[in-house]
Amino acid sequence: MPVLEVDHLSKDFGKGRVVDDISFHVEAGEIVGLLGPNGAGKSTTIHMLLGFIDPTAGTIRIFGKSLRRNREDIFARLNMASPYAGFPNRLTVFENLMIYARLYGVAERAAKIRNLLGRLGIEELETKQMLELSFGEIARVRLAKAFLNDPQLLLLDEALGGLDPYAATLAKDVLTQLQREHGTAILYTSHNMVDVEEMCSRVIFLRRGRIIAMGGPTEVTRAILREDRKKPALSEAFIHASRGEPHAVE
């Protein structure tokens, strides 16, 4: 059974359709990229998966259960990281993470928090208030929060954006290590195509709210560019699709 199943999902805002009849799934242990230009519907899709907004049409099943009817059980086994989700500025890093650890019922909370901070290379930030941190440091705190409950499904919405090359490499290494350790399924939105090619076994490409290509990075490259490529070239495919040029699916 897939960890996540999305069936004919749509979302309208006013007279406009932001997400248009999309269907996909994510299996246990997969890292799947959700790609597309600004305004393609990626964040709206993530927000529907988190229950922040209701779909106009379609269904969402997580761990084989309806999100609408099983929110508490699902959220205990799910986590997310996004630059749109903030922390109380005057609490320290440790205090913020302790709040989330209590909410998730994490055992040995202090040890778990310190382990994650150490693995992400930010153990020295433990006693700092959030308002003292840089954007990149806050991004790594978000990742620590995202793995507090060893989630079975993790939604990452531009979670590595703004990190310097060293921090990004460290974060990706920890992310993939923890994903392998716990068999976590990850749905990952990013504009960094190199990261997506490196991390994702499959890619879902959105444009104007619709899925225009889906498959492995090389398959998606071929479908969008309509060329028999031997290696992925998602940056080239991204530019091609963003211009509204023809592709394999419409």
N, C-alpha and C positions, 0 to 999 in steps of 0.2 A: 504494500500500500504506500503510495507517495506521501511524503511528509506534508506537502502543500499541493492542493489541486484548485485551480482557478478555471471556471467554466462559463464562457460567454459573458465576461464581466464588462460592464459599461458604466460610465459616469458622465452625467450632464451637469453643467453649470449654466443656469439661465437657458439660452437657446443654443448654446454650444456643447458639443460632445467632446470631452477631454480624453476619455478612454472609450474605445469603440470595439466592443464585442471581442475581447481577447480571451484566449484559453491557453493554459500551459500547466506544467506540473514540475515539482522539484522532488527528487528522490533523496532518501537518507544518505548523508555523507557527500552529496554533490555540492559543488560551488558553481552557481549559475549566474552569469552576468545579465543584468537587465539594462540594455543600452538604448541610446537615442539622443537626438539633439534637445536643447532646451525647449520645453513645451510639448515634448513627445508624450507625456503622461506617466513618466516613471514614478515621480514622487506621489502623484495622485494614486497610483496603483499601490504603492507601499502604504499610504495612509488608509486605504480601504482594507488592506491586509491586517493592519493594526487596529481596525475598528474606529479610527478617528473620524472617518466619514462613511456614510452608508452608500453602497452601490445603487445606481439607478436600475440596473438589471444584472442578472447573473448570480452565481453562487461561489462561495469560498469555503473550502474544507481544509482544516489544518489538523494533522494527526488523525485523519479520517472523520473528524467531527465538524459540525456546523459552527462557524465562528459566532453566528448570531445567538446560538443556544448554549454554547459551552465556553464562554469567554474566560471565566476564572481558571478552569483547568488548562485551557490552551495557553494563557498568558504565563502560567507558572512554568511552562516548558519552552517559552519563546523569549527572545530578547532582541534589542535593536540598538543601532548607533546611527546618529544623524546630526549634522551641524545645526539642525532646526530644534533639537532638544537640548535645553540648557540645564544648568545646575544653580542652586542658590549661591550667589556670589560671596556671601560673607561666611559661609561654612567652609571648613577645610576640605581638602581632597578626601581624607580619611572619613570625616563626618558624612560627607555626601555619599560615599560608597557604602558606609555602614547603614545608612537609611535604606538604600536599595537592597543590601544584603538581608536586612531584617524583613523587608517586604517579600523577598523571595524565599524566606525561610532557610537561608544558607547556614549550614553547620560550620562551626569553627570560623566564624566570620572574619575576625581580625587576621588570622593566619592566611585565609583565602585572599583577602584584600592585599596584604603585603606581598604575597606570592605573585599576584598579577601585576602589581606596581613594579616589582623587581624584574619580571620578565619583559615588561614594556620599557624598562630603563628609566623609570620616573619615581623610584623609591624615595628620592630626596624631596619630592613634592608633597609627601604625606601630610605634613603639618601646615602647608601653605593654604591660604584662602584662595578660592577659585578666581577672585578678581586680580590676584597677583600673577596668574598664569598667562602664557602666550597662547595664541590660537592653536599652534601645534601641540602644546602640552595638554590643552583641554581635549583635543582630539584623541590623545592617548588615554586620558582619563575615561572618555566615553567608551573606548574599547575595553578598558578594565571593567567598567560597569556592564558591558554587553556580555562578558563571559562569567559574571559572578555566579549565575545559576546553572552553569554547564548546559546551555540551551540545546535543545534538539533542532531548533530552527532559529537562525539568526538573520535578521534583515539589516543590511548595511547600505545606507543611503548617502553616498559620497562621504563615507566615513574616514577615508584616508586623504581627502582633499586638504590642501594647505600644509601638509607635512613636508619638511625638508627631506632630501634624498636619504640621509642616514636614518631619520625617524621613520620614514616610509618603509625602508627596507626592514628595519627592526619590527615594525608593526605587522608587515606582511608575513615575516617569518613566524612571529608568535601566533598570528591568526591561523596560518596553515597548520602549525604544530598543535594548537588547541583543537582545531577542527578535526585533525586526524585522531587525537587522543579520545575525543568524545563522540566522534561520528556525526558531528553537527552538519546539518544542511544549511547552506548559506545562499541567500539571494542578494546579489551585490550590484549596486548601481555605481557607475564611475564614468568619468570622461577621460580617464587614463587608459588608453587602449593597450599599452604595453603590459600594465598590471592585469588587465582582463585576459589577454592572451596567455600570460604566465600562470594565472590562478584558476581560470574557469574551464571546466570540461564542456560546458554548453553555454550558448549565448541566445538571448531573446532580444531582437532588435525592434524597437518601436519607432514609428514616425506618424505624427498627427494622430496619436491615440490608437493606432493599429499595428499589429505585428506584421512586419514586412519580410522577416527572415528569422529562422530558428534552427539551431543545430550547433555542432562544434565550431570553434573559431574559423577554421579553414572552410567549412561548409557555408558559413554565413558570408565570409569573404567572397566565395564563388557565387553565391546566390545574388548578392547585391551588385557585384562588379560584372556578373555574367561572363566570367573568365575561368578557365581551368587552372586555378592557382594550386601550387603544391604546398604552400605555407600560408598561415594567416597573415592578413594585412588589414587589420580592423581599422587602423587610422585612415587608410585610403578609402575603405568601404564607408566609414563614418562620414567623411567629407562628401563622397559621392551621394550617399543617401540624404544628407542634410541639404544638398542643393536641389533635391526633388527630382533627381535623374531616375530613369527607369531602373527597375530591379525585377527580381523573379516573382515576387508575390505582391498582389495589390487587391 
